[in-house]
């Protein structure tokens, strides 16, 4: 059983993420579901983005729709069920860095 402080922090983070998702949905944006958001968080914590890893593909378009000034509907954006990453040649492949899902 996790210490009370960890459980409270997890509960607070879940509450905050739920609130932010509701705000984004209300503004007409497609929000990232938990099946996609959890791996994002794992990659971020493992340092994949800090090491010049870049999210590409369908998930990236869904996340950047506000920056691009477009709105996708859920049917208009293909849900491939995978996460696509790219990196520059000077960066070692993510598996070589010990990053795993």
PDB file as gemmi writes it, atoms N, CA and C in Angstrom:
CRYST1    1.000    1.000    1.000  90.00  90.00  90.00 P 1                      
ATOM      1  N   UNK A   1       0.851  -1.182   0.000  1.00  0.00           N  
ATOM      2  CA  UNK A   1       0.000   0.000   0.000  1.00  0.00           C  
ATOM      3  C   UNK A   1       0.895   1.245   0.000  1.00  0.00           C  
ATOM      4  N   UNK A   2       0.644   2.198  -0.914  1.00  0.00           N  
ATOM      5  CA  UNK A   2       1.488   3.391  -0.989  1.00  0.00           C  
ATOM      6  C   UNK A   2       1.288   4.288   0.229  1.00  0.00           C  
ATOM      7  N   UNK A   3       2.327   5.038   0.588  1.00  0.00           N  
ATOM      8  CA  UNK A   3       2.184   5.994   1.691  1.00  0.00           C  
ATOM      9  C   UNK A   3       1.064   6.991   1.394  1.00  0.00           C  
ATOM     10  N   UNK A   4       0.485   7.507   2.451  1.00  0.00           N  
ATOM     11  CA  UNK A   4      -0.658   8.425   2.322  1.00  0.00           C  
ATOM     12  C   UNK A   4      -0.332   9.627   1.447  1.00  0.00           C  
ATOM     13  N   UNK A   5       0.888  10.143   1.556  1.00  0.00           N  
ATOM     14  CA  UNK A   5       1.282  11.309   0.765  1.00  0.00           C  
ATOM     15  C   UNK A   5       1.283  11.016  -0.729  1.00  0.00           C  
ATOM     16  N   UNK A   6       1.742   9.824  -1.123  1.00  0.00           N  
ATOM     17  CA  UNK A   6       1.746   9.451  -2.536  1.00  0.00           C  
ATOM     18  C   UNK A   6       0.330   9.272  -3.064  1.00  0.00           C  
ATOM     19  N   UNK A   7      -0.514   8.656  -2.258  1.00  0.00           N  
ATOM     20  CA  UNK A   7      -1.904   8.456  -2.679  1.00  0.00           C  
ATOM     21  C   UNK A   7      -2.601   9.798  -2.834  1.00  0.00           C  
ATOM     22  N   UNK A   8      -2.387  10.704  -1.882  1.00  0.00           N  
ATOM     23  CA  UNK A   8      -3.008  12.028  -1.958  1.00  0.00           C  
ATOM     24  C   UNK A   8      -2.515  12.792  -3.184  1.00  0.00           C  
ATOM     25  N   UNK A   9      -1.212  12.704  -3.470  1.00  0.00           N  
ATOM     26  CA  UNK A   9      -0.653  13.387  -4.642  1.00  0.00           C  
ATOM     27  C   UNK A   9      -1.232  12.798  -5.922  1.00  0.00           C  
ATOM     28  N   UNK A  10      -1.373  11.473  -5.973  1.00  0.00           N  
ATOM     29  CA  UNK A  10      -1.964  10.825  -7.145  1.00  0.00           C  
ATOM     30  C   UNK A  10      -3.412  11.219  -7.341  1.00  0.00           C  
ATOM     31  N   UNK A  11      -4.160  11.265  -6.251  1.00  0.00           N  
ATOM     32  CA  UNK A  11      -5.566  11.671  -6.322  1.00  0.00           C  
ATOM     33  C   UNK A  11      -5.692  13.116  -6.793  1.00  0.00           C  
ATOM     34  N   UNK A  12      -4.818  13.978  -6.297  1.00  0.00           N  
ATOM     35  CA  UNK A  12      -4.845  15.391  -6.702  1.00  0.00           C  
ATOM     36  C   UNK A  12      -4.505  15.527  -8.180  1.00  0.00           C  
ATOM     37  N   UNK A  13      -3.489  14.784  -8.644  1.00  0.00           N  
ATOM     38  CA  UNK A  13      -3.093  14.836 -10.056  1.00  0.00           C  
ATOM     39  C   UNK A  13      -4.238  14.341 -10.952  1.00  0.00           C  
ATOM     40  N   UNK A  14      -4.905  13.243 -10.555  1.00  0.00           N  
ATOM     41  CA  UNK A  14      -6.029  12.723 -11.322  1.00  0.00           C  
ATOM     42  C   UNK A  14      -7.158  13.745 -11.404  1.00  0.00           C  
ATOM     43  N   UNK A  15      -7.438  14.401 -10.274  1.00  0.00           N  
ATOM     44  CA  UNK A  15      -8.484  15.411 -10.235  1.00  0.00           C  
ATOM     45  C   UNK A  15      -8.146  16.589 -11.156  1.00  0.00           C  
ATOM     46  N   UNK A  16      -6.894  17.032 -11.103  1.00  0.00           N  
ATOM     47  CA  UNK A  16      -6.455  18.146 -11.952  1.00  0.00           C  
ATOM     48  C   UNK A  16      -6.551  17.778 -13.425  1.00  0.00           C  
ATOM     49  N   UNK A  17      -6.092  16.583 -13.787  1.00  0.00           N  
ATOM     50  CA  UNK A  17      -6.131  16.147 -15.188  1.00  0.00           C  
ATOM     51  C   UNK A  17      -7.577  16.021 -15.685  1.00  0.00           C  
ATOM     52  N   UNK A  18      -8.458  15.525 -14.838  1.00  0.00           N  
ATOM     53  CA  UNK A  18      -9.873  15.416 -15.214  1.00  0.00           C  
ATOM     54  C   UNK A  18     -10.478  16.791 -15.449  1.00  0.00           C  
ATOM     55  N   UNK A  19     -10.155  17.736 -14.573  1.00  0.00           N  
ATOM     56  CA  UNK A  19     -10.671  19.101 -14.728  1.00  0.00           C  
ATOM     57  C   UNK A  19     -10.160  19.732 -16.013  1.00  0.00           C  
ATOM     58  N   UNK A  20      -8.858  19.573 -16.288  1.00  0.00           N  
ATOM     59  CA  UNK A  20      -8.293  20.146 -17.512  1.00  0.00           C  
ATOM     60  C   UNK A  20      -8.902  19.505 -18.762  1.00  0.00           C  
ATOM     61  N   UNK A  21      -9.137  18.207 -18.718  1.00  0.00           N  
ATOM     62  CA  UNK A  21      -9.756  17.526 -19.855  1.00  0.00           C  
ATOM     63  C   UNK A  21     -11.165  18.051 -20.089  1.00  0.00           C  
ATOM     64  N   UNK A  22     -11.914  18.295 -19.022  1.00  0.00           N  
ATOM     65  CA  UNK A  22     -13.271  18.844 -19.167  1.00  0.00           C  
ATOM     66  C   UNK A  22     -13.233  20.222 -19.817  1.00  0.00           C  
ATOM     67  N   UNK A  23     -12.269  21.060 -19.411  1.00  0.00           N  
ATOM     68  CA  UNK A  23     -12.140  22.407 -19.982  1.00  0.00           C  
ATOM     69  C   UNK A  23     -11.819  22.314 -21.473  1.00  0.00           C  
ATOM     70  N   UNK A  24     -10.879  21.449 -21.843  1.00  0.00           N  
ATOM     71  CA  UNK A  24     -10.510  21.298 -23.250  1.00  0.00           C  
ATOM     72  C   UNK A  24     -11.684  20.766 -24.075  1.00  0.00           C  
ATOM     73  N   UNK A  25     -12.402  19.773 -23.539  1.00  0.00           N  
ATOM     74  CA  UNK A  25     -13.576  19.239 -24.239  1.00  0.00           C  
ATOM     75  C   UNK A  25     -14.619  20.330 -24.440  1.00  0.00           C  
ATOM     76  N   UNK A  26     -14.825  21.160 -23.423  1.00  0.00           N  
ATOM     77  CA  UNK A  26     -15.809  22.241 -23.517  1.00  0.00           C  
ATOM     78  C   UNK A  26     -15.433  23.239 -24.610  1.00  0.00           C  
ATOM     79  N   UNK A  27     -14.131  23.379 -24.870  1.00  0.00           N  
ATOM     80  CA  UNK A  27     -13.668  24.284 -25.916  1.00  0.00           C  
ATOM     81  C   UNK A  27     -13.646  23.632 -27.295  1.00  0.00           C  
ATOM     82  N   UNK A  28     -14.054  22.366 -27.363  1.00  0.00           N  
ATOM     83  CA  UNK A  28     -14.157  21.694 -28.646  1.00  0.00           C  
ATOM     84  C   UNK A  28     -12.921  20.935 -29.082  1.00  0.00           C  
ATOM     85  N   UNK A  29     -11.954  20.783 -28.207  1.00  0.00           N  
ATOM     86  CA  UNK A  29     -10.754  20.040 -28.551  1.00  0.00           C  
ATOM     87  C   UNK A  29     -10.916  18.566 -28.223  1.00  0.00           C  
ATOM     88  N   UNK A  30     -10.213  17.736 -28.955  1.00  0.00           N  
ATOM     89  CA  UNK A  30     -10.186  16.311 -28.658  1.00  0.00           C  
ATOM     90  C   UNK A  30      -9.134  16.114 -27.575  1.00  0.00           C  
ATOM     91  N   UNK A  31      -9.506  15.476 -26.496  1.00  0.00           N  
ATOM     92  CA  UNK A  31      -8.564  15.266 -25.399  1.00  0.00           C  
ATOM     93  C   UNK A  31      -7.935  13.885 -25.490  1.00  0.00           C  
ATOM     94  N   UNK A  32      -6.759  13.769 -24.937  1.00  0.00           N  
ATOM     95  CA  UNK A  32      -6.047  12.499 -24.910  1.00  0.00           C  
ATOM     96  C   UNK A  32      -6.676  11.587 -23.871  1.00  0.00           C  
ATOM     97  N   UNK A  33      -6.967  10.356 -24.269  1.00  0.00           N  
ATOM     98  CA  UNK A  33      -7.544   9.419 -23.316  1.00  0.00           C  
ATOM     99  C   UNK A  33      -6.454   8.825 -22.424  1.00  0.00           C  
ATOM    100  N   UNK A  34      -6.861   8.101 -21.396  1.00  0.00           N  
ATOM    101  CA  UNK A  34      -5.888   7.546 -20.451  1.00  0.00           C  
ATOM    102  C   UNK A  34      -4.960   6.527 -21.092  1.00  0.00           C  
ATOM    103  N   UNK A  35      -5.478   5.765 -22.069  1.00  0.00           N  
ATOM    104  CA  UNK A  35      -4.651   4.766 -22.734  1.00  0.00           C  
ATOM    105  C   UNK A  35      -3.508   5.414 -23.502  1.00  0.00           C  
ATOM    106  N   UNK A  36      -3.697   6.648 -23.932  1.00  0.00           N  
ATOM    107  CA  UNK A  36      -2.650   7.381 -24.638  1.00  0.00           C  
ATOM    108  C   UNK A  36      -1.856   8.246 -23.667  1.00  0.00           C  
ATOM    109  N   UNK A  37      -2.532   8.874 -22.726  1.00  0.00           N  
ATOM    110  CA  UNK A  37      -1.880   9.779 -21.791  1.00  0.00           C  
ATOM    111  C   UNK A  37      -0.893   9.088 -20.864  1.00  0.00           C  
ATOM    112  N   UNK A  38      -1.207   7.880 -20.440  1.00  0.00           N  
ATOM    113  CA  UNK A  38      -0.292   7.160 -19.539  1.00  0.00           C  
ATOM    114  C   UNK A  38       1.062   6.886 -20.184  1.00  0.00           C  
ATOM    115  N   UNK A  39       1.109   6.370 -21.433  1.00  0.00           N  
ATOM    116  CA  UNK A  39       2.425   6.212 -22.062  1.00  0.00           C  
ATOM    117  C   UNK A  39       3.146   7.541 -22.285  1.00  0.00           C  
ATOM    118  N   UNK A  40       2.393   8.613 -22.620  1.00  0.00           N  
ATOM    119  CA  UNK A  40       3.021   9.933 -22.755  1.00  0.00           C  
ATOM    120  C   UNK A  40       3.762  10.287 -21.468  1.00  0.00           C  
ATOM    121  N   UNK A  41       3.080  10.123 -20.355  1.00  0.00           N  
ATOM    122  CA  UNK A  41       3.673  10.446 -19.062  1.00  0.00           C  
ATOM    123  C   UNK A  41       4.898   9.575 -18.797  1.00  0.00           C  
ATOM    124  N   UNK A  42       4.811   8.286 -19.113  1.00  0.00           N  
ATOM    125  CA  UNK A  42       5.950   7.384 -18.905  1.00  0.00           C  
ATOM    126  C   UNK A  42       7.151   7.799 -19.749  1.00  0.00           C  
ATOM    127  N   UNK A  43       6.906   8.140 -21.017  1.00  0.00           N  
ATOM    128  CA  UNK A  43       8.007   8.593 -21.872  1.00  0.00           C  
ATOM    129  C   UNK A  43       8.598   9.904 -21.366  1.00  0.00           C  
ATOM    130  N   UNK A  44       7.747  10.814 -20.924  1.00  0.00           N  
ATOM    131  CA  UNK A  44       8.238  12.090 -20.408  1.00  0.00           C  
ATOM    132  C   UNK A  44       9.091  11.885 -19.162  1.00  0.00           C  
ATOM    133  N   UNK A  45       8.618  11.039 -18.253  1.00  0.00           N  
ATOM    134  CA  UNK A  45       9.377  10.771 -17.028  1.00  0.00           C  
ATOM    135  C   UNK A  45      10.701  10.069 -17.323  1.00  0.00           C  
ATOM    136  N   UNK A  46      10.729   9.262 -18.387  1.00  0.00           N  
ATOM    137  CA  UNK A  46      11.954   8.551 -18.763  1.00  0.00           C  
ATOM    138  C   UNK A  46      12.927   9.467 -19.499  1.00  0.00           C  
ATOM    139  N   UNK A  47      12.503  10.679 -19.835  1.00  0.00           N  
ATOM    140  CA  UNK A  47      13.391  11.633 -20.485  1.00  0.00           C  
ATOM    141  C   UNK A  47      13.371  11.588 -22.001  1.00  0.00           C  
ATOM    142  N   UNK A  48      12.413  10.893 -22.595  1.00  0.00           N  
ATOM    143  CA  UNK A  48      12.377  10.756 -24.057  1.00  0.00           C  
ATOM    144  C   UNK A  48      12.262  12.107 -24.761  1.00  0.00           C  
ATOM    145  N   UNK A  49      11.461  13.014 -24.248  1.00  0.00           N  
ATOM    146  CA  UNK A  49      11.289  14.307 -24.906  1.00  0.00           C  
ATOM    147  C   UNK A  49      12.461  15.232 -24.615  1.00  0.00           C  
ATOM    148  N   UNK A  50      13.026  15.114 -23.450  1.00  0.00           N  
ATOM    149  CA  UNK A  50      14.206  15.902 -23.089  1.00  0.00           C  
ATOM    150  C   UNK A  50      15.384  15.516 -23.976  1.00  0.00           C  
ATOM    151  N   UNK A  51      15.410  14.265 -24.428  1.00  0.00           N  
ATOM    152  CA  UNK A  51      16.492  13.763 -25.266  1.00  0.00           C  
ATOM    153  C   UNK A  51      16.174  13.912 -26.753  1.00  0.00           C  
ATOM    154  N   UNK A  52      15.377  14.890 -27.108  1.00  0.00           N  
ATOM    155  CA  UNK A  52      15.039  15.264 -28.471  1.00  0.00           C  
ATOM    156  C   UNK A  52      14.073  14.277 -29.134  1.00  0.00           C  
ATOM    157  N   UNK A  53      13.394  13.453 -28.341  1.00  0.00           N  
ATOM    158  CA  UNK A  53      12.329  12.623 -28.890  1.00  0.00           C  
ATOM    159  C   UNK A  53      11.156  13.524 -29.241  1.00  0.00           C  
ATOM    160  N   UNK A  54      10.501  13.251 -30.347  1.00  0.00           N  
ATOM    161  CA  UNK A  54       9.407  14.079 -30.824  1.00  0.00           C  
ATOM    162  C   UNK A  54       8.203  13.208 -31.126  1.00  0.00           C  
ATOM    163  N   UNK A  55       7.069  13.606 -30.641  1.00  0.00           N  
ATOM    164  CA  UNK A  55       5.829  12.899 -30.928  1.00  0.00           C  
ATOM    165  C   UNK A  55       5.380  13.286 -32.330  1.00  0.00           C  
ATOM    166  N   UNK A  56       5.064  12.292 -33.152  1.00  0.00           N  
ATOM    167  CA  UNK A  56       4.574  12.533 -34.509  1.00  0.00           C  
ATOM    168  C   UNK A  56       3.327  11.687 -34.725  1.00  0.00           C  
ATOM    169  N   UNK A  57       2.677  11.869 -35.839  1.00  0.00           N  
ATOM    170  CA  UNK A  57       1.527  11.038 -36.180  1.00  0.00           C  
ATOM    171  C   UNK A  57       0.216  11.579 -35.645  1.00  0.00           C  
ATOM    172  N   UNK A  58      -0.757  10.705 -35.605  1.00  0.00           N  
ATOM    173  CA  UNK A  58      -2.121  11.078 -35.238  1.00  0.00           C  
ATOM    174  C   UNK A  58      -2.213  11.713 -33.861  1.00  0.00           C  
ATOM    175  N   UNK A  59      -1.522  11.130 -32.888  1.00  0.00           N  
ATOM    176  CA  UNK A  59      -1.576  11.675 -31.526  1.00  0.00           C  
ATOM    177  C   UNK A  59      -1.036  13.098 -31.481  1.00  0.00           C  
ATOM    178  N   UNK A  60       0.002  13.372 -32.257  1.00  0.00           N  
ATOM    179  CA  UNK A  60       0.569  14.721 -32.292  1.00  0.00           C  
ATOM    180  C   UNK A  60      -0.435  15.714 -32.871  1.00  0.00           C  
ATOM    181  N   UNK A  61      -1.104  15.335 -33.966  1.00  0.00           N  
ATOM    182  CA  UNK A  61      -2.088  16.242 -34.551  1.00  0.00           C  
ATOM    183  C   UNK A  61      -3.212  16.534 -33.577  1.00  0.00           C  
ATOM    184  N   UNK A  62      -3.645  15.534 -32.843  1.00  0.00           N  
ATOM    185  CA  UNK A  62      -4.715  15.760 -31.871  1.00  0.00           C  
ATOM    186  C   UNK A  62      -4.263  16.738 -30.795  1.00  0.00           C  
ATOM    187  N   UNK A  63      -3.006  16.619 -30.355  1.00  0.00           N  
ATOM    188  CA  UNK A  63      -2.502  17.501 -29.307  1.00  0.00           C  
ATOM    189  C   UNK A  63      -2.232  18.919 -29.811  1.00  0.00           C  
ATOM    190  N   UNK A  64      -1.902  19.053 -31.084  1.00  0.00           N  
ATOM    191  CA  UNK A  64      -1.530  20.361 -31.631  1.00  0.00           C  
ATOM    192  C   UNK A  64      -2.678  21.084 -32.317  1.00  0.00           C  
ATOM    193  N   UNK A  65      -3.883  20.540 -32.261  1.00  0.00           N  
ATOM    194  CA  UNK A  65      -4.960  21.157 -33.022  1.00  0.00           C  
ATOM    195  C   UNK A  65      -5.195  22.620 -32.650  1.00  0.00           C  
ATOM    196  N   UNK A  66      -5.065  22.979 -31.388  1.00  0.00           N  
ATOM    197  CA  UNK A  66      -5.254  24.371 -31.000  1.00  0.00           C  
ATOM    198  C   UNK A  66      -4.124  25.245 -31.540  1.00  0.00           C  
ATOM    199  N   UNK A  67      -2.891  24.727 -31.470  1.00  0.00           N  
ATOM    200  CA  UNK A  67      -1.742  25.470 -32.000  1.00  0.00           C  
ATOM    201  C   UNK A  67      -1.862  25.664 -33.510  1.00  0.00           C  
ATOM    202  N   UNK A  68      -2.423  24.652 -34.195  1.00  0.00           N  
ATOM    203  CA  UNK A  68      -2.583  24.729 -35.645  1.00  0.00           C  
ATOM    204  C   UNK A  68      -3.794  25.558 -36.055  1.00  0.00           C  
ATOM    205  N   UNK A  69      -4.639  25.877 -35.090  1.00  0.00           N  
ATOM    206  CA  UNK A  69      -5.827  26.676 -35.379  1.00  0.00           C  
ATOM    207  C   UNK A  69      -6.918  25.897 -36.083  1.00  0.00           C  
ATOM    208  N   UNK A  70      -6.976  24.590 -35.842  1.00  0.00           N  
ATOM    209  CA  UNK A  70      -7.996  23.743 -36.455  1.00  0.00           C  
ATOM    210  C   UNK A  70      -8.727  22.971 -35.369  1.00  0.00           C  
ATOM    211  N   UNK A  71      -9.889  22.449 -35.729  1.00  0.00           N  
ATOM    212  CA  UNK A  71     -10.639  21.589 -34.821  1.00  0.00           C  
ATOM    213  C   UNK A  71     -10.955  20.300 -35.564  1.00  0.00           C  
ATOM    214  N   UNK A  72     -10.627  19.191 -34.964  1.00  0.00           N  
ATOM    215  CA  UNK A  72     -10.961  17.888 -35.532  1.00  0.00           C  
ATOM    216  C   UNK A  72     -12.121  17.319 -34.739  1.00  0.00           C  
ATOM    217  N   UNK A  73     -13.018  16.635 -35.431  1.00  0.00           N  
ATOM    218  CA  UNK A  73     -14.021  15.887 -34.686  1.00  0.00           C  
ATOM    219  C   UNK A  73     -13.485  14.474 -34.478  1.00  0.00           C  
ATOM    220  N   UNK A  74     -14.059  13.768 -33.544  1.00  0.00           N  
ATOM    221  CA  UNK A  74     -13.549  12.444 -33.192  1.00  0.00           C  
ATOM    222  C   UNK A  74     -13.567  11.500 -34.392  1.00  0.00           C  
ATOM    223  N   UNK A  75     -14.549  11.615 -35.259  1.00  0.00           N  
ATOM    224  CA  UNK A  75     -14.629  10.744 -36.430  1.00  0.00           C  
ATOM    225  C   UNK A  75     -13.640  11.163 -37.506  1.00  0.00           C  
ATOM    226  N   UNK A  76     -13.314  12.465 -37.548  1.00  0.00           N  
ATOM    227  CA  UNK A  76     -12.419  12.979 -38.580  1.00  0.00           C  
ATOM    228  C   UNK A  76     -10.951  12.695 -38.312  1.00  0.00           C  
ATOM    229  N   UNK A  77     -10.624  12.355 -37.100  1.00  0.00           N  
ATOM    230  CA  UNK A  77      -9.241  12.081 -36.743  1.00  0.00           C  
ATOM    231  C   UNK A  77      -9.101  10.587 -36.507  1.00  0.00           C  
ATOM    232  N   UNK A  78      -8.335   9.944 -37.339  1.00  0.00           N  
ATOM    233  CA  UNK A  78      -8.157   8.487 -37.229  1.00  0.00           C  
ATOM    234  C   UNK A  78      -7.536   8.146 -35.886  1.00  0.00           C  
ATOM    235  N   UNK A  79      -8.066   7.146 -35.239  1.00  0.00           N  
ATOM    236  CA  UNK A  79      -7.508   6.652 -33.981  1.00  0.00           C  
ATOM    237  C   UNK A  79      -6.752   5.370 -34.290  1.00  0.00           C  
ATOM    238  N   UNK A  80      -5.437   5.465 -34.379  1.00  0.00           N  
ATOM    239  CA  UNK A  80      -4.637   4.308 -34.764  1.00  0.00           C  
ATOM    240  C   UNK A  80      -4.270   3.433 -33.572  1.00  0.00           C  
ATOM    241  N   UNK A  81      -4.377   3.978 -32.372  1.00  0.00           N  
ATOM    242  CA  UNK A  81      -4.087   3.198 -31.176  1.00  0.00           C  
ATOM    243  C   UNK A  81      -2.612   3.012 -30.895  1.00  0.00           C  
ATOM    244  N   UNK A  82      -1.765   3.778 -31.575  1.00  0.00           N  
ATOM    245  CA  UNK A  82      -0.335   3.676 -31.304  1.00  0.00           C  
ATOM    246  C   UNK A  82       0.254   5.068 -31.120  1.00  0.00           C  
ATOM    247  N   UNK A  83       1.465   5.111 -30.608  1.00  0.00           N  
ATOM    248  CA  UNK A  83       2.193   6.363 -30.448  1.00  0.00           C  
ATOM    249  C   UNK A  83       3.401   6.314 -31.368  1.00  0.00           C  
ATOM    250  N   UNK A  84       3.594   7.351 -32.140  1.00  0.00           N  
ATOM    251  CA  UNK A  84       4.718   7.411 -33.068  1.00  0.00           C  
ATOM    252  C   UNK A  84       5.699   8.471 -32.591  1.00  0.00           C  
ATOM    253  N   UNK A  85       6.968   8.073 -32.514  1.00  0.00           N  
ATOM    254  CA  UNK A  85       8.022   8.982 -32.087  1.00  0.00           C  
ATOM    255  C   UNK A  85       9.082   9.079 -33.164  1.00  0.00           C  
ATOM    256  N   UNK A  86       9.724  10.220 -33.247  1.00  0.00           N  
ATOM    257  CA  UNK A  86      10.840  10.425 -34.154  1.00  0.00           C  
ATOM    258  C   UNK A  86      11.958  11.076 -33.354  1.00  0.00           C  
ATOM    259  N   UNK A  87      13.157  10.996 -33.893  1.00  0.00           N  
ATOM    260  CA  UNK A  87      14.284  11.666 -33.251  1.00  0.00           C  
ATOM    261  C   UNK A  87      15.295  12.054 -34.307  1.00  0.00           C  
ATOM    262  N   UNK A  88      16.195  12.935 -33.940  1.00  0.00           N  
ATOM    263  CA  UNK A  88      17.262  13.333 -34.842  1.00  0.00           C  
ATOM    264  C   UNK A  88      18.316  12.239 -34.870  1.00  0.00           C  
ATOM    265  N   UNK A  89      19.081  12.172 -35.940  1.00  0.00           N  
ATOM    266  CA  UNK A  89      20.079  11.125 -36.096  1.00  0.00           C  
ATOM    267  C   UNK A  89      21.126  11.121 -34.996  1.00  0.00           C  
ATOM    268  N   UNK A  90      21.428  12.261 -34.436  1.00  0.00           N  
ATOM    269  CA  UNK A  90      22.489  12.317 -33.424  1.00  0.00           C  
ATOM    270  C   UNK A  90      22.063  11.740 -32.077  1.00  0.00           C  
ATOM    271  N   UNK A  91      20.789  11.421 -31.952  1.00  0.00           N  
ATOM    272  CA  UNK A  91      20.274  10.852 -30.717  1.00  0.00           C  
ATOM    273  C   UNK A  91      20.156   9.345 -30.893  1.00  0.00           C  
ATOM    274  N   UNK A  92      20.597   8.590 -29.897  1.00  0.00           N  
ATOM    275  CA  UNK A  92      20.485   7.137 -29.960  1.00  0.00           C  
ATOM    276  C   UNK A  92      19.017   6.733 -29.963  1.00  0.00           C  
ATOM    277  N   UNK A  93      18.698   5.596 -30.582  1.00  0.00           N  
ATOM    278  CA  UNK A  93      17.299   5.115 -30.535  1.00  0.00           C  
ATOM    279  C   UNK A  93      16.844   4.956 -29.084  1.00  0.00           C  
ATOM    280  N   UNK A  94      15.587   5.214 -28.834  1.00  0.00           N  
ATOM    281  CA  UNK A  94      15.065   5.168 -27.476  1.00  0.00           C  
ATOM    282  C   UNK A  94      15.321   3.842 -26.767  1.00  0.00           C  
ATOM    283  N   UNK A  95      15.148   2.670 -27.430  1.00  0.00           N  
ATOM    284  CA  UNK A  95      15.416   1.422 -26.711  1.00  0.00           C  
ATOM    285  C   UNK A  95      16.865   1.307 -26.219  1.00  0.00           C  
ATOM    286  N   UNK A  96      17.805   1.906 -26.945  1.00  0.00           N  
ATOM    287  CA  UNK A  96      19.206   1.853 -26.530  1.00  0.00           C  
ATOM    288  C   UNK A  96      19.446   2.662 -25.269  1.00  0.00           C  
ATOM    289  N   UNK A  97      18.538   3.566 -24.963  1.00  0.00           N  
ATOM    290  CA  UNK A  97      18.662   4.388 -23.754  1.00  0.00           C  
ATOM    291  C   UNK A  97      17.973   3.729 -22.555  1.00  0.00           C  
ATOM    292  N   UNK A  98      17.417   2.558 -22.770  1.00  0.00           N  
ATOM    293  CA  UNK A  98      16.751   1.847 -21.670  1.00  0.00           C  
ATOM    294  C   UNK A  98      15.310   2.272 -21.465  1.00  0.00           C  
ATOM    295  N   UNK A  99      14.721   2.963 -22.421  1.00  0.00           N  
ATOM    296  CA  UNK A  99      13.339   3.391 -22.304  1.00  0.00           C  
ATOM    297  C   UNK A  99      12.460   2.252 -22.784  1.00  0.00           C  
ATOM    298  N   UNK A 100      11.511   1.866 -21.974  1.00  0.00           N  
ATOM    299  CA  UNK A 100      10.576   0.825 -22.389  1.00  0.00           C  
ATOM    300  C   UNK A 100       9.179   1.192 -21.927  1.00  0.00           C  
ATOM    301  N   UNK A 101       8.213   0.573 -22.569  1.00  0.00           N  
ATOM    302  CA  UNK A 101       6.817   0.842 -22.221  1.00  0.00           C  
ATOM    303  C   UNK A 101       6.324  -0.245 -21.308  1.00  0.00           C  
TER     304      UNK A 101                                                      
END                                                                             
